Amino acid sequence: MKNNNIPSNKWTVEELKSYIRESTKEANARIHSYMKLNLKDPVFERVTEKLMRVNPTKGNKLKLGFAGQKKSQLLARAKRFEEFRRIDTITPEAIQEEKDKIWQAYETFTDNYGYDMSLDAYESMVDAFGTLGDEILGTFDYMALVEEYAEAVDEGLEIDLVKIVNNELKVHKGIDAKQRVDNLVQAIREAANLERSKK
């Protein structure tokens, strides 16, 4: 594992796994201490929630669960751990800085694309795209995903994009980016139709 380095796609699968193994132990110890002390820190809780979204869990404990995971998924997990390691949960400045950073990215997105999307929906989308990695984001067609998701969210439908993406990566391995986007757009439509039928 590369000490004091930020995980990147130049790392090998083994280096990423090694980083995740070590980080999982540290994060579980830190989360356990936090819960034991009964603290209320919005930044810690937000970053912990983001960490839990891309990692297998059992209760409030993170698990390794490497089976069937592609390098892009491992990298997304490693980056979340790196963010978790860096988080300063003590100073008010750190709390404000984290909020400002997220808000600025969110505002830029809504201004550029004109979508009426909540901050939570936006963060869920960013997490899902982080799991997809460069394979999707390097293609122009991924905007079809954003549009499909944004329209469903705008309609007030609950769409778990992270779950949809993880399921797609597990079920369809080794396909090209365009086919991946088409599959995901179709999966979002199906999830949206299912939500509409519940109403």
WONOR-V218450 format. One record per residue. N is the residue number from 1. RES is the residue in three letters. PSI is psi in radians with two decimals (none if undefined). Layout:
n->N res->RES psi->PSI
n->N res->RES psi->PSI
//
This chain:
n->1 res->MET psi->2.60
n->2 res->LYS psi->1.90
n->3 res->ASN psi->2.53
n->4 res->ASN psi->0.36
n->5 res->ASN psi->2.61
n->6 res->ILE psi->2.29
n->7 res->PRO psi->2.39
n->8 res->SER psi->2.97
n->9 res->ASN psi->-0.02
n->10 res->LYS psi->-0.29
n->11 res->TRP psi->2.63
n->12 res->THR psi->2.90
n->13 res->VAL psi->-0.72
n->14 res->GLU psi->-0.69
n->15 res->GLU psi->-0.71
n->16 res->LEU psi->-0.75
n->17 res->LYS psi->-0.73
n->18 res->SER psi->-0.76
n->19 res->TYR psi->-0.76
n->20 res->ILE psi->-0.71
n->21 res->ARG psi->-0.91
n->22 res->GLU psi->-0.75
n->23 res->SER psi->-0.60
n->24 res->THR psi->-0.77
n->25 res->LYS psi->-0.87
n->26 res->GLU psi->-0.81
n->27 res->ALA psi->-0.74
n->28 res->ASN psi->-0.72
n->29 res->ALA psi->-0.72
n->30 res->ARG psi->-0.73
n->31 res->ILE psi->-0.72
n->32 res->HIS psi->-0.81
n->33 res->SER psi->-0.76
n->34 res->TYR psi->-0.82
n->35 res->MET psi->-0.65
n->36 res->LYS psi->-0.66
n->37 res->LEU psi->-0.11
n->38 res->ASN psi->0.77
n->39 res->LEU psi->2.81
n->40 res->LYS psi->1.63
n->41 res->ASP psi->1.93
n->42 res->PRO psi->-0.60
n->43 res->VAL psi->-0.83
n->44 res->PHE psi->-0.79
n->45 res->GLU psi->-0.66
n->46 res->ARG psi->-0.80
n->47 res->VAL psi->-0.62
n->48 res->THR psi->-0.75
n->49 res->GLU psi->-0.72
n->50 res->LYS psi->-0.65
n->51 res->LEU psi->-0.75
n->52 res->MET psi->-0.51
n->53 res->ARG psi->-0.61
n->54 res->VAL psi->0.07
n->55 res->ASN psi->2.55
n->56 res->PRO psi->2.46
n->57 res->THR psi->2.77
n->58 res->LYS psi->1.87
n->59 res->GLY psi->-2.23
n->60 res->ASN psi->0.30
n->61 res->LYS psi->2.36
n->62 res->LEU psi->2.45
n->63 res->LYS psi->2.91
n->64 res->LEU psi->-1.08
n->65 res->GLY psi->1.08
n->66 res->PHE psi->-0.26
n->67 res->ALA psi->2.21
n->68 res->GLY psi->0.12
n->69 res->GLN psi->2.35
n->70 res->LYS psi->2.90
n->71 res->LYS psi->-0.70
n->72 res->SER psi->-0.63
n->73 res->GLN psi->-0.71
n->74 res->LEU psi->-0.69
n->75 res->LEU psi->-0.73
n->76 res->ALA psi->-0.71
n->77 res->ARG psi->-0.80
n->78 res->ALA psi->-0.70
n->79 res->LYS psi->-0.65
n->80 res->ARG psi->-0.69
n->81 res->PHE psi->-0.68
n->82 res->GLU psi->-0.72
n->83 res->GLU psi->-0.70
n->84 res->PHE psi->-0.71
n->85 res->ARG psi->-0.67
n->86 res->ARG psi->-0.41
n->87 res->ILE psi->2.25
n->88 res->ASP psi->1.89
n->89 res->THR psi->0.24
n->90 res->ILE psi->-0.86
n->91 res->THR psi->2.49
n->92 res->PRO psi->-0.53
n->93 res->GLU psi->-0.74
n->94 res->ALA psi->-0.70
n->95 res->ILE psi->-0.82
n->96 res->GLN psi->-0.70
n->97 res->GLU psi->-0.77
n->98 res->GLU psi->-0.78
n->99 res->LYS psi->-0.78
n->100 res->ASP psi->-0.73
n->101 res->LYS psi->-0.81
n->102 res->ILE psi->-0.79
n->103 res->TRP psi->-0.70
n->104 res->GLN psi->-0.78
n->105 res->ALA psi->-0.71
n->106 res->TYR psi->-0.80
n->107 res->GLU psi->-0.70
n->108 res->THR psi->-0.77
n->109 res->PHE psi->-0.87
n->110 res->THR psi->-0.61
n->111 res->ASP psi->-0.77
n->112 res->ASN psi->-0.68
n->113 res->TYR psi->-0.18
n->114 res->GLY psi->0.39
n->115 res->TYR psi->2.48
n->116 res->ASP psi->1.44
n->117 res->MET psi->2.42
n->118 res->SER psi->2.82
n->119 res->LEU psi->-0.71
n->120 res->ASP psi->-0.75
n->121 res->ALA psi->-0.69
n->122 res->TYR psi->-0.81
n->123 res->GLU psi->-0.64
n->124 res->SER psi->-0.71
n->125 res->MET psi->-0.76
n->126 res->VAL psi->-0.73
n->127 res->ASP psi->-0.76
n->128 res->ALA psi->-0.76
n->129 res->PHE psi->-0.56
n->130 res->GLY psi->-0.63
n->131 res->THR psi->-0.64
n->132 res->LEU psi->-0.63
n->133 res->GLY psi->-2.87
n->134 res->ASP psi->-0.41
n->135 res->GLU psi->-0.72
n->136 res->ILE psi->-0.81
n->137 res->LEU psi->-0.29
n->138 res->GLY psi->-0.03
n->139 res->THR psi->2.56
n->140 res->PHE psi->-0.58
n->141 res->ASP psi->-0.24
n->142 res->TYR psi->-0.31
n->143 res->MET psi->-0.46
n->144 res->ALA psi->-0.60
n->145 res->LEU psi->-0.83
n->146 res->VAL psi->-0.81
n->147 res->GLU psi->-0.79
n->148 res->GLU psi->-0.79
n->149 res->TYR psi->-0.82
n->150 res->ALA psi->-0.71
n->151 res->GLU psi->-0.73
n->152 res->ALA psi->-0.75
n->153 res->VAL psi->-0.72
n->154 res->ASP psi->-0.52
n->155 res->GLU psi->-0.10
n->156 res->GLY psi->0.31
n->157 res->LEU psi->2.52
n->158 res->GLU psi->1.87
n->159 res->ILE psi->2.06
n->160 res->ASP psi->1.52
n->161 res->LEU psi->-0.63
n->162 res->VAL psi->-0.76
n->163 res->LYS psi->-0.73
n->164 res->ILE psi->-0.80
n->165 res->VAL psi->-0.82
n->166 res->ASN psi->-0.69
n->167 res->ASN psi->-0.74
n->168 res->GLU psi->-0.76
n->169 res->LEU psi->-0.54
n->170 res->LYS psi->-0.72
n->171 res->VAL psi->-0.74
n->172 res->HIS psi->1.72
n->173 res->LYS psi->2.58
n->174 res->GLY psi->0.57
n->175 res->ILE psi->2.85
n->176 res->ASP psi->2.90
n->177 res->ALA psi->-0.67
n->178 res->LYS psi->-0.77
n->179 res->GLN psi->-0.66
n->180 res->ARG psi->-0.83
n->181 res->VAL psi->-0.81
n->182 res->ASP psi->-0.77
n->183 res->ASN psi->-0.75
n->184 res->LEU psi->-0.70
n->185 res->VAL psi->-0.76
n->186 res->GLN psi->-0.73
n->187 res->ALA psi->-0.65
n->188 res->ILE psi->-0.74
n->189 res->ARG psi->-0.76
n->190 res->GLU psi->-0.74
n->191 res->ALA psi->-0.69
n->192 res->ALA psi->-0.75
n->193 res->ASN psi->-0.67
n->194 res->LEU psi->-0.75
n->195 res->GLU psi->-0.70
n->196 res->ARG psi->-0.65
n->197 res->SER psi->-0.36
n->198 res->LYS psi->-0.36
n->199 res->LYS psi->none
//
